[in-house]
Amino acid sequence: MSTGIRAVLAPLLASAVILSCGTTSQANSVDSNTSLVSLPSNTTAAPEELPTSTTTSAVQVPESTPTATTEPERLPASDCYLSSDRDAGVTGWEPALSLSHKRPGYRLKSTGTIEIVVLFAEFQDVIARETTQSIFSIISPDAEEFINDQSYGRLQLSFRPHHSWLQLRSNASVYASAIKTYEGHRNFMQEAVDLADNKVDFRGADAVLVIATPNAREIGYGPAWMGQPSDPITADGQVITNGVTSGADLLYWRDGWYPHELGHSLGLPDLYGASIPGRGGWTRPFSLMDLISGSAPGYMGYSRWILQWLDDSQAHCIRNDITLELTPLALKEGSKLAIVPLTPSTALVAEVRQAIGYDSALTREGVVVYAVDTNNNGRNGGSYGAGPMEVLNDANALRMGESVTHSGVTFKVLPSQTDREILQITFENATP
């Protein structure tokens, strides 16, 4: 993946959600991510607050280095499976997006191979200036390489590009409006699919990617569309409930744009839009679901776990005092997550982020501790617990000798002589 990648929670009914990484105005301010969500009028959700506030402190570094971890009887990882009040078993409807361990039913599979038909669209008033191959090279092969890396080889993207400009029947401004609604966005992609159907075999396709010529500046951003089987995109007998269209911001976000939108097609929410003073997002710089151009744009470890890119054996579920080792998230092997469940829908998570691979531009390495709240809508908060996923310690990784306390749980980084981090977790009201 090129350097271009260094650049909500809205688990709603899948019938009415469109998400994008932003508008072209972000070229002037990367902290001003915006996203479009079309909500049913009767949708309501009250975010669940995480208990207490977060404080940080430096701690005295012991003179000797711990040589072993201390671990009580290990809890099954299933004890840390979070649920949501928007799970299908609760509402009777499949959510569009969710951080629940139970994944949304109509989103793309997260392991194996995803088949994506790629179409290229121009408009009555905006004709493409470049070849389809030139535009497609912004996305591929970088997207395939990124997803292969982030999933530790468990998810593969298979693009099937139809290298011909399809001229849609209306002006670009019509489609700029269309992407703001579920039906309009679906019809946009369906029109492109219908134009290509005589020459493209859609059998076996899992998703559609429609790349709009980026000189159509009226279409400022490219959102993901999350459909349902009752109103899908169809072609050659194939029912498709996941699609993405690009906009002019493809030239800004470049190779990071599609992995962000694919995150939505996999069921992940946006992590930007926080109203916390001095912070434009809840996790940056640690996730491209927050800031695509961040210095550590890999998916968060919790997200990789619920997508089955990490095994249960790599996640420690913790309810009592413990000292353990975690290996960098960028490396395939070893323990990756320490998870402290707080309620059925909230938890604290710790992972190690180092300047490795796609995180190589990271300037502050260490243990990243964050809160997860599966019931939170996202993009409406102002303090800890206000986002679906929020990095504590003022969004800074903990270095050796530092600690952070939240909800009566303290995470403290002890000295280590290896690339692994030794993490001590203690509880205010721990049982003997």
C-alpha positions as CSV (number, residue, x, y, z in Angstrom):
1,M,0.0,0.0,0.0
2,S,1.4,3.4,-0.9
3,T,1.9,6.3,1.5
4,G,-1.5,7.7,0.4
5,I,-3.1,5.7,3.2
6,R,-1.2,7.7,5.8
7,A,-3.3,10.5,5.2
8,V,-21.4,5.7,13.0
9,L,-21.7,3.6,15.2
10,A,-25.1,3.6,13.5
11,P,-26.2,0.0,13.7
12,L,-29.5,0.9,12.1
13,L,-31.9,-1.0,9.9
14,A,-30.1,-2.1,6.9
15,S,-32.8,-0.7,4.7
16,A,-31.8,2.9,5.2
17,V,-28.1,3.6,5.8
18,I,-25.4,5.3,3.7
19,L,-22.0,6.1,5.0
20,S,-19.0,7.8,3.6
21,C,-15.6,8.9,4.7
22,G,-16.1,12.5,4.0
23,T,-16.3,15.4,1.5
24,T,-13.8,17.1,-0.7
25,S,-13.5,19.9,1.9
26,Q,-11.4,17.5,3.8
27,A,-8.5,18.3,1.5
28,N,-8.1,21.5,3.5
29,S,-8.8,20.0,7.0
30,V,-8.4,16.3,7.5
31,D,-10.0,16.6,10.9
32,S,-13.4,17.6,9.4
33,N,-14.6,14.2,8.4
34,T,-18.3,14.1,7.6
35,S,-20.6,11.3,6.9
36,L,-24.1,10.9,5.6
37,V,-26.6,8.7,7.4
38,S,-30.3,8.3,6.3
39,L,-32.3,7.2,9.2
40,P,-35.9,5.9,9.5
41,S,-38.0,8.4,11.2
42,N,-38.9,6.0,14.0
43,T,-35.3,5.1,14.9
44,T,-34.3,6.0,18.4
45,A,-31.3,5.0,20.5
46,A,-30.0,6.0,23.9
47,P,-26.2,5.5,24.2
48,E,-25.2,3.6,27.3
49,E,-22.8,5.5,29.4
50,L,-19.6,4.0,30.6
51,P,-19.1,4.4,34.3
52,T,-16.8,7.1,35.7
53,S,-14.2,9.2,33.9
54,T,-10.7,8.4,32.8
55,T,-7.6,9.6,34.6
56,T,-3.9,9.1,33.7
57,S,-0.8,9.1,35.8
58,A,2.9,8.2,35.6
59,V,4.0,5.4,37.8
60,Q,7.3,4.5,39.5
61,V,9.3,2.1,37.2
62,P,10.6,-0.9,39.1
63,E,14.3,-1.5,39.0
64,S,14.0,-5.1,37.9
65,T,12.3,-6.3,34.7
66,P,9.5,-8.9,35.2
67,T,10.4,-12.2,33.7
68,A,7.1,-13.9,33.6
69,T,3.4,-13.1,33.5
70,T,1.0,-13.9,36.3
71,E,-2.3,-15.3,35.1
72,P,-5.3,-16.6,37.1
73,E,-7.4,-19.3,35.6
74,R,-8.1,-18.1,32.1
75,L,-11.7,-17.1,31.2
76,P,-13.1,-18.3,27.9
77,A,-13.0,-15.5,25.3
78,S,-16.8,-16.0,24.9
79,D,-17.2,-14.3,28.3
80,C,-16.1,-11.1,26.5
81,Y,-18.4,-11.4,23.6
82,L,-20.3,-8.1,23.6
83,S,-23.9,-7.9,22.6
84,S,-26.0,-4.9,21.5
85,D,-29.6,-3.8,22.0
86,R,-29.7,-3.6,18.2
87,D,-28.8,-7.2,17.6
88,A,-31.3,-9.0,15.4
89,G,-32.3,-11.3,18.2
90,V,-33.5,-8.2,20.2
91,T,-35.1,-6.1,17.5
92,G,-36.1,-8.7,14.9
93,W,-34.1,-6.6,12.3
94,E,-30.6,-7.0,11.1
95,P,-28.5,-3.9,11.9
96,A,-26.5,-2.3,9.2
97,L,-23.5,-1.7,11.3
98,S,-22.4,-3.0,14.7
99,L,-19.5,-3.6,17.1
100,S,-21.4,-6.5,18.6
101,H,-19.8,-9.9,18.5
102,K,-22.8,-11.0,16.5
103,R,-22.2,-9.6,13.1
104,P,-24.9,-7.9,10.9
105,G,-26.5,-10.6,8.7
106,Y,-26.5,-8.8,5.4
107,R,-22.9,-7.5,5.4
108,L,-20.0,-9.1,3.6
109,K,-18.3,-12.2,4.9
110,S,-15.1,-11.4,6.7
111,T,-13.0,-14.4,5.8
112,G,-12.3,-16.2,2.5
113,T,-12.6,-14.4,-0.8
114,I,-14.9,-11.5,-1.6
115,E,-15.8,-11.1,-5.3
116,I,-16.3,-7.4,-6.3
117,V,-17.5,-6.3,-9.7
118,V,-16.0,-2.9,-10.5
119,L,-17.8,-0.6,-13.0
120,F,-16.8,2.9,-14.2
121,A,-19.3,5.7,-14.7
122,E,-19.3,9.0,-16.5
123,F,-22.3,11.3,-16.9
124,Q,-24.2,13.3,-19.5
125,D,-22.4,16.5,-18.5
126,V,-19.1,15.1,-17.3
127,I,-17.0,12.9,-19.6
128,A,-14.1,11.0,-18.2
129,R,-10.6,12.5,-18.9
130,E,-8.5,9.4,-17.9
131,T,-8.6,5.7,-18.7
132,T,-10.4,3.3,-16.4
133,Q,-7.1,1.6,-15.8
134,S,-5.5,4.8,-14.6
135,I,-8.3,5.5,-12.1
136,F,-8.5,1.9,-10.9
137,S,-4.8,1.9,-10.2
138,I,-5.5,4.4,-7.3
139,I,-7.4,1.5,-5.6
140,S,-5.7,-1.7,-6.8
141,P,-3.5,-3.5,-5.9
142,D,-3.1,-1.4,-2.7
143,A,-6.5,-2.3,-1.3
144,E,-5.9,-6.1,-1.8
145,E,-2.5,-5.8,-0.1
146,F,-3.9,-3.8,2.8
147,I,-6.8,-6.2,3.5
148,N,-4.6,-9.2,3.2
149,D,-2.2,-7.6,5.8
150,Q,-4.9,-6.5,8.2
151,S,-6.7,-9.8,8.2
152,Y,-3.5,-11.8,8.5
153,G,-4.3,-13.5,5.2
154,R,-7.8,-14.5,6.2
155,L,-9.7,-12.2,3.8
156,Q,-8.9,-11.7,0.1
157,L,-10.4,-9.2,-2.3
158,S,-11.0,-10.3,-5.8
159,F,-11.8,-7.3,-8.1
160,R,-13.5,-8.0,-11.4
161,P,-13.1,-4.7,-13.3
162,H,-15.1,-3.9,-16.4
163,H,-12.7,-1.5,-18.2
164,S,-15.2,0.6,-20.1
165,W,-16.7,4.0,-19.2
166,L,-20.5,3.6,-18.8
167,Q,-22.4,6.8,-19.6
168,L,-25.3,7.2,-17.2
169,R,-28.4,8.9,-18.4
170,S,-28.4,12.0,-16.2
171,N,-26.1,14.8,-15.1
172,A,-23.6,14.3,-12.3
173,S,-25.6,16.5,-9.9
174,V,-28.5,14.1,-10.1
175,Y,-26.3,11.3,-8.7
176,A,-24.8,13.7,-6.1
177,S,-28.3,13.9,-4.7
178,A,-29.1,10.3,-5.2
179,I,-26.3,9.0,-2.9
180,K,-28.0,10.8,0.0
181,T,-30.8,8.2,0.2
182,Y,-31.1,4.5,0.3
183,E,-33.2,4.2,-2.8
184,G,-31.3,6.8,-4.8
185,H,-28.0,5.2,-4.1
186,R,-29.3,1.8,-5.0
187,N,-30.7,3.1,-8.2
188,F,-27.4,4.8,-9.1
189,M,-25.6,1.5,-8.8
190,Q,-28.4,-0.5,-10.5
191,E,-28.3,1.8,-13.5
192,A,-24.6,1.1,-13.9
193,V,-25.1,-2.6,-13.4
194,D,-27.9,-2.6,-16.1
195,L,-25.7,-0.8,-18.6
196,A,-22.9,-3.4,-18.1
197,D,-25.0,-6.5,-17.8
198,N,-24.7,-7.5,-21.5
199,K,-20.9,-7.7,-21.2
200,V,-20.4,-8.5,-17.5
201,D,-21.1,-11.7,-15.7
202,F,-22.4,-10.9,-12.2
203,R,-22.8,-14.4,-11.1
204,G,-20.9,-15.0,-7.8
205,A,-20.5,-11.3,-7.1
206,D,-20.6,-10.4,-3.5
207,A,-20.4,-6.6,-4.0
208,V,-20.4,-3.8,-6.6
209,L,-18.0,-0.9,-6.7
210,V,-19.0,1.9,-9.1
211,I,-16.1,4.3,-9.7
212,A,-17.4,7.7,-10.8
213,T,-15.1,9.7,-13.0
214,P,-13.4,11.9,-10.3
215,N,-13.6,15.0,-12.5
216,A,-17.3,15.0,-11.7
217,R,-16.7,17.4,-8.8
218,E,-20.5,17.6,-8.1
219,I,-20.2,14.2,-6.5
220,G,-17.9,15.2,-3.6
221,Y,-17.6,12.0,-1.7
222,G,-18.0,8.2,-2.1
223,P,-20.3,6.4,0.4
224,A,-21.0,2.7,1.1
225,W,-24.5,1.4,0.6
226,M,-25.8,-1.3,3.0
227,G,-28.8,-3.0,1.6
228,Q,-31.2,-5.8,2.5
229,P,-32.4,-8.8,0.4
230,S,-35.9,-7.3,0.1
231,D,-34.6,-4.3,-2.0
232,P,-31.2,-5.3,-3.4
233,I,-29.1,-4.7,-6.5
234,T,-29.8,-7.5,-8.9
235,A,-28.1,-8.9,-12.0
236,D,-27.9,-12.4,-13.6
237,G,-30.0,-13.8,-10.8
238,Q,-27.5,-12.5,-8.2
239,V,-28.8,-10.6,-5.1
240,I,-26.3,-8.0,-3.9
241,T,-26.7,-6.1,-0.7
242,N,-23.4,-4.3,-0.5
243,G,-22.1,-1.6,-2.8
244,V,-19.9,1.4,-2.8
245,T,-19.7,4.4,-5.2
246,S,-16.7,6.8,-5.4
247,G,-16.6,10.6,-5.5
248,A,-14.1,13.3,-6.2
249,D,-12.5,12.7,-2.8
250,L,-11.0,9.5,-4.2
251,L,-8.2,11.7,-5.5
252,Y,-7.6,13.0,-1.9
253,W,-7.9,9.8,0.2
254,R,-6.5,7.6,-2.7
255,D,-5.6,4.1,-1.7
256,G,-7.1,4.4,1.8
257,W,-10.6,5.3,0.6
258,Y,-11.8,1.8,-0.4
259,P,-10.5,0.0,2.7
260,H,-12.5,2.5,4.8
261,E,-15.7,2.0,2.9
262,L,-15.1,-1.7,2.8
263,G,-15.1,-1.5,6.6
264,H,-18.7,-0.4,6.4
265,S,-19.5,-3.3,4.0
266,L,-18.0,-5.6,6.7
267,G,-20.3,-4.0,9.3
268,L,-17.9,-1.6,11.0
269,P,-19.0,2.0,12.1
270,D,-17.3,5.3,11.5
271,L,-15.1,6.4,14.4
272,Y,-14.8,10.0,13.6
273,G,-16.9,13.1,14.4
274,A,-16.2,13.3,18.2
275,S,-16.9,16.6,19.8
276,I,-14.2,16.2,22.4
277,P,-12.2,19.4,22.5
278,G,-9.1,19.1,20.4
279,R,-10.0,15.8,18.9
280,G,-11.8,15.2,15.6
281,G,-12.3,11.5,16.2
282,W,-12.4,8.9,18.9
283,T,-9.5,6.7,17.9
284,R,-7.1,8.7,15.7
285,P,-4.4,8.1,14.7
286,F,-5.1,4.4,15.3
287,S,-7.8,3.5,12.8
288,L,-8.7,4.4,9.2
289,M,-12.4,4.1,10.3
290,D,-11.5,7.3,12.1
291,L,-8.9,9.2,10.0
292,I,-7.8,7.5,6.7
293,S,-4.6,9.6,6.6
294,G,-3.7,8.8,10.2
295,S,-0.2,7.6,11.1
296,A,-1.5,4.2,12.2
297,P,-4.4,3.5,9.9
298,G,-4.8,-0.2,10.6
299,Y,-8.1,-1.5,11.9
300,M,-8.4,-1.6,15.7
301,G,-7.7,-5.0,17.3
302,Y,-11.2,-5.4,18.6
303,S,-12.6,-4.9,15.1
304,R,-10.2,-7.6,13.8
305,W,-11.3,-9.9,16.5
306,I,-15.1,-9.6,15.8
307,L,-14.2,-10.0,12.1
308,Q,-12.5,-13.3,12.9
309,W,-9.1,-12.1,11.8
310,L,-7.9,-12.8,15.4
311,D,-8.6,-16.1,17.1
312,D,-10.2,-16.3,20.5
313,S,-7.0,-17.7,21.8
314,Q,-5.3,-14.4,21.0
315,A,-7.8,-12.4,23.2
316,H,-7.5,-12.5,27.0
317,C,-10.9,-12.0,28.8
318,I,-10.1,-10.5,32.2
319,R,-12.0,-10.0,35.4
320,N,-9.3,-10.1,38.0
321,D,-5.8,-8.7,38.6
322,I,-3.3,-10.0,36.1
323,T,0.1,-9.3,34.5
324,L,0.4,-10.5,30.9
325,E,2.3,-10.0,27.7
326,L,0.9,-8.6,24.4
327,T,2.5,-8.7,21.0
328,P,2.3,-5.9,18.5
329,L,-1.0,-6.0,16.5
330,A,0.9,-5.7,13.2
331,L,2.5,-9.1,13.8
332,K,0.5,-12.3,13.1
333,E,1.4,-14.5,16.0
334,G,1.0,-14.1,19.8
335,S,-1.6,-12.6,22.2
336,K,-3.1,-9.4,20.9
337,L,-5.9,-8.2,23.1
338,A,-6.7,-7.8,26.8
339,I,-10.4,-7.3,27.2
340,V,-12.2,-6.3,30.4
341,P,-16.0,-6.6,30.1
342,L,-17.9,-3.9,32.1
343,T,-21.4,-4.6,31.0
344,P,-23.0,-6.9,28.4
345,S,-22.4,-4.1,25.8
346,T,-19.3,-2.3,27.0
347,A,-15.7,-3.2,27.6
348,L,-12.2,-1.9,28.0
349,V,-9.6,-3.2,25.5
350,A,-5.8,-3.0,25.3
351,E,-3.6,-3.7,22.3
352,V,0.0,-2.9,21.3
353,R,0.7,-0.6,18.4
354,Q,4.2,-0.2,17.1
355,A,5.7,1.5,14.1
356,I,5.5,-1.7,12.0
357,G,4.0,-2.2,8.5
358,Y,1.1,0.1,7.9
359,D,1.6,1.7,11.3
360,S,5.2,2.6,10.4
361,A,4.6,6.4,10.6
362,L,3.4,6.1,14.2
363,T,5.5,8.4,16.4
364,R,4.3,7.2,19.9
365,E,4.4,3.5,20.3
366,G,3.0,1.5,23.2
367,V,-0.2,0.0,24.7
368,V,-3.4,1.6,23.3
369,V,-6.3,1.3,25.8
370,Y,-9.8,2.1,24.6
371,A,-13.5,1.8,25.5
372,V,-16.0,-0.1,23.4
373,D,-19.8,0.6,23.6
374,T,-21.9,-1.4,21.2
375,N,-25.0,0.5,22.0
376,N,-23.6,3.9,21.1
377,N,-24.7,5.7,17.9
378,G,-21.5,7.5,17.5
379,R,-20.6,11.0,16.4
380,N,-22.7,12.7,19.0
381,G,-20.6,12.7,22.1
382,G,-18.2,14.9,24.1
383,S,-16.4,12.8,26.7
384,Y,-15.2,9.3,27.4
385,G,-17.8,6.7,26.6
386,A,-19.4,9.0,24.1
387,G,-18.2,7.1,21.1
388,P,-18.7,3.5,19.9
389,M,-14.9,3.0,20.4
390,E,-12.7,5.6,22.1
391,V,-9.0,5.7,22.9
392,L,-8.3,6.7,26.5
393,N,-5.3,8.7,27.8
394,D,-6.0,11.6,25.4
395,A,-5.7,9.2,22.5
396,N,-2.1,8.5,23.4
397,A,-0.5,5.0,23.7
398,L,0.9,4.2,27.1
399,R,4.6,4.0,27.3
400,M,6.7,2.1,29.9
401,G,5.9,3.4,33.4
402,E,2.6,5.0,32.4
403,S,-0.9,4.0,33.4
404,V,-4.5,4.8,32.8
405,T,-7.5,4.2,35.1
406,H,-11.1,3.9,33.9
407,S,-14.2,2.5,35.6
408,G,-12.0,1.2,38.5
409,V,-9.6,-0.7,36.2
410,T,-6.0,0.4,35.9
411,F,-3.8,-0.5,33.0
412,K,-0.1,-0.1,33.7
413,V,2.9,-0.8,31.4
414,L,5.8,-2.5,33.0
415,P,9.4,-2.7,31.7
416,S,10.1,-5.2,28.9
417,Q,13.3,-6.3,27.2
418,T,11.5,-7.4,24.0
419,D,9.1,-6.1,21.4
420,R,6.3,-7.4,23.6
421,E,4.7,-5.2,26.1
422,I,4.1,-6.4,29.7
423,L,0.8,-5.1,30.9
424,Q,-0.5,-5.1,34.5
425,I,-4.2,-4.8,35.0
426,T,-5.6,-4.3,38.4
427,F,-9.2,-3.8,39.8
428,E,-10.2,-1.4,42.6
429,N,-12.5,-4.1,44.1
430,A,-10.6,-7.2,43.1
431,T,-11.5,-10.4,44.7
432,P,-8.8,-12.3,46.5
